[in-house]
Amino acid sequence: MSENLDSNNIENDDLNLNNEDCEYKYLNTRLKEIKSNIALLEKIIFK
C-alpha cells in the first residue's frame, strides 16, 4: 500500500513540474510578444 502511495506522489510531482514548465514557457512567450509590441510602439512614437 505504501509503495502505491509513493508511486502516486512521484506521478503528481512529475505532473506539477510539467505544469510549471508549461506555465514558464507560456510566460516567456508572452513576455517576448510584449517586448515586440513595445519595440514597435517605440518606433511609431519616435518617428
PADOTOR-767110 format. One record per residue: x, y, z of N, C-alpha, C in turn; residue number from 1. Coordinates in nm, 3 decimals, padded with zeros to 5 digits. Each point is the difference from the previous one (the first is absolute). Layout:
BEGIN
+---------+---------+---------+---------+---------+---------+---------+---------+---------+-----+
!     n_u !     n_v !     n_w !    ca_u !    ca_v !    ca_w !     c_u !     c_v !     c_w !   k !
+---------+---------+---------+---------+---------+---------+---------+---------+---------+-----+
!       X !       Y !       Z !       X !       Y !       Z !       X !       Y !       Z ! NUM !
...
+---------+---------+---------+---------+---------+---------+---------+---------+---------+-----+
This chain:
BEGIN
+---------+---------+---------+---------+---------+---------+---------+---------+---------+-----+
!     n_u !     n_v !     n_w !    ca_u !    ca_v !    ca_w !     c_u !     c_v !     c_w !   k !
+---------+---------+---------+---------+---------+---------+---------+---------+---------+-----+
!  00.082 ! -00.119 !  00.000 ! -00.082 !  00.119 !  00.000 !  00.087 !  00.125 !  00.000 !   1 !
!  00.105 ! -00.001 !  00.080 !  00.091 !  00.113 !  00.007 !  00.067 !  00.024 ! -00.135 !   2 !
!  00.036 ! -00.109 ! -00.068 !  00.064 !  00.013 ! -00.131 ! -00.092 !  00.069 ! -00.098 !   3 !
! -00.128 ! -00.029 !  00.006 ! -00.096 !  00.060 ! -00.089 ! -00.010 !  00.150 !  00.025 !   4 !
! -00.003 !  00.040 !  00.127 ! -00.005 !  00.142 !  00.034 !  00.125 !  00.072 ! -00.047 !   5 !
!  00.115 ! -00.061 !  00.016 !  00.125 !  00.060 ! -00.045 ! -00.001 !  00.019 ! -00.152 !   6 !
! -00.051 ! -00.099 ! -00.070 ! -00.009 !  00.009 ! -00.145 ! -00.092 !  00.114 ! -00.042 !   7 !
! -00.112 !  00.013 !  00.068 ! -00.094 !  00.109 ! -00.031 !  00.062 !  00.136 !  00.029 !   8 !
!  00.075 !  00.011 !  00.109 !  00.065 !  00.126 !  00.033 !  00.102 !  00.039 ! -00.105 !   9 !
!  00.075 ! -00.098 ! -00.048 !  00.100 !  00.027 ! -00.104 ! -00.069 !  00.047 ! -00.128 !  10 !
! -00.109 ! -00.065 ! -00.036 ! -00.073 !  00.039 ! -00.120 ! -00.058 !  00.140 !  00.016 !  11 !
! -00.053 !  00.032 !  00.118 ! -00.054 !  00.134 !  00.024 !  00.111 !  00.105 ! -00.007 !  12 !
!  00.116 ! -00.031 !  00.055 !  00.112 !  00.093 ! -00.007 !  00.041 !  00.024 ! -00.145 !  13 !
!  00.003 ! -00.107 ! -00.080 !  00.034 !  00.015 ! -00.142 ! -00.103 !  00.087 ! -00.070 !  14 !
! -00.127 ! -00.021 !  00.031 ! -00.106 !  00.082 ! -00.061 !  00.017 !  00.145 !  00.039 !  15 !
!  00.028 !  00.026 !  00.126 !  00.018 !  00.138 !  00.045 !  00.118 !  00.065 ! -00.070 !  16 !
!  00.109 ! -00.074 ! -00.016 !  00.116 !  00.055 ! -00.070 ! -00.033 !  00.029 ! -00.145 !  17 !
! -00.075 ! -00.090 ! -00.064 ! -00.037 !  00.022 ! -00.139 ! -00.090 !  00.123 ! -00.013 !  18 !
! -00.093 !  00.016 !  00.092 ! -00.087 !  00.117 ! -00.003 !  00.080 !  00.128 !  00.021 !  19 !
!  00.092 ! -00.002 !  00.096 !  00.083 !  00.117 !  00.025 !  00.086 !  00.032 ! -00.122 !  20 !
!  00.052 ! -00.104 ! -00.065 !  00.081 !  00.019 ! -00.119 ! -00.082 !  00.063 ! -00.111 !  21 !
! -00.122 ! -00.048 ! -00.019 ! -00.089 !  00.054 ! -00.102 ! -00.034 !  00.145 !  00.030 !  22 !
! -00.028 !  00.029 !  00.126 ! -00.031 !  00.138 !  00.039 !  00.120 !  00.091 ! -00.025 !  23 !
!  00.118 ! -00.048 !  00.032 !  00.122 !  00.077 ! -00.020 !  00.020 !  00.030 ! -00.149 !  24 !
! -00.018 ! -00.101 ! -00.083 !  00.015 !  00.020 ! -00.144 ! -00.105 !  00.097 ! -00.053 !  25 !
! -00.123 ! -00.010 !  00.050 ! -00.107 !  00.091 ! -00.042 !  00.034 !  00.143 !  00.040 !  26 !
!  00.046 !  00.019 !  00.123 !  00.036 !  00.134 !  00.045 !  00.115 !  00.057 ! -00.081 !  27 !
!  00.099 ! -00.084 ! -00.033 !  00.111 !  00.046 ! -00.083 ! -00.048 !  00.045 ! -00.137 !  28 !
! -00.091 ! -00.077 ! -00.058 ! -00.056 !  00.035 ! -00.130 ! -00.074 !  00.133 !  00.007 !  29 !
! -00.082 !  00.016 !  00.104 ! -00.076 !  00.125 !  00.016 !  00.094 !  00.118 !  00.019 !  30 !
!  00.107 ! -00.018 !  00.079 !  00.095 !  00.110 !  00.021 !  00.068 !  00.040 ! -00.130 !  31 !
!  00.033 ! -00.097 ! -00.085 !  00.060 !  00.030 ! -00.130 ! -00.098 !  00.078 ! -00.087 !  32 !
! -00.129 ! -00.038 !  00.003 ! -00.100 !  00.073 ! -00.077 ! -00.014 !  00.143 !  00.051 !  33 !
! -00.002 !  00.016 !  00.131 ! -00.011 !  00.134 !  00.059 !  00.122 !  00.085 ! -00.038 !  34 !
!  00.118 ! -00.061 !  00.006 !  00.123 !  00.070 ! -00.036 ! -00.006 !  00.047 ! -00.146 !  35 !
! -00.049 ! -00.086 ! -00.088 ! -00.012 !  00.037 ! -00.141 ! -00.099 !  00.113 ! -00.019 !  36 !
! -00.112 ! -00.006 !  00.071 ! -00.101 !  00.106 ! -00.009 !  00.055 !  00.133 !  00.049 !  37 !
!  00.075 ! -00.003 !  00.109 !  00.058 !  00.124 !  00.052 !  00.100 !  00.057 ! -00.099 !  38 !
!  00.082 ! -00.085 ! -00.059 !  00.098 !  00.048 ! -00.098 ! -00.071 !  00.063 ! -00.120 !  39 !
! -00.108 ! -00.062 ! -00.046 ! -00.077 !  00.054 ! -00.111 ! -00.062 !  00.134 !  00.036 !  40 !
! -00.056 !  00.010 !  00.118 ! -00.060 !  00.126 !  00.045 !  00.105 !  00.111 !  00.013 !  41 !
!  00.119 ! -00.036 !  00.048 !  00.108 !  00.099 !  00.010 !  00.038 !  00.053 ! -00.139 !  42 !
!  00.006 ! -00.090 ! -00.099 !  00.032 !  00.043 ! -00.135 ! -00.106 !  00.097 ! -00.052 !  43 !
! -00.126 ! -00.031 !  00.026 ! -00.110 !  00.085 ! -00.046 !  00.003 !  00.136 !  00.069 !  44 !
!  00.021 !  00.000 !  00.130 ! -00.003 !  00.123 !  00.079 !  00.116 !  00.090 ! -00.036 !  45 !
!  00.118 ! -00.054 ! -00.015 !  00.120 !  00.081 ! -00.018 !  00.038 !  00.022 ! -00.146 !  46 !
! -00.094 ! -00.021 ! -00.091 !  00.028 !  00.027 ! -00.142 !  00.014 !  00.147 ! -00.025 !  47 !
+---------+---------+---------+---------+---------+---------+---------+---------+---------+-----+
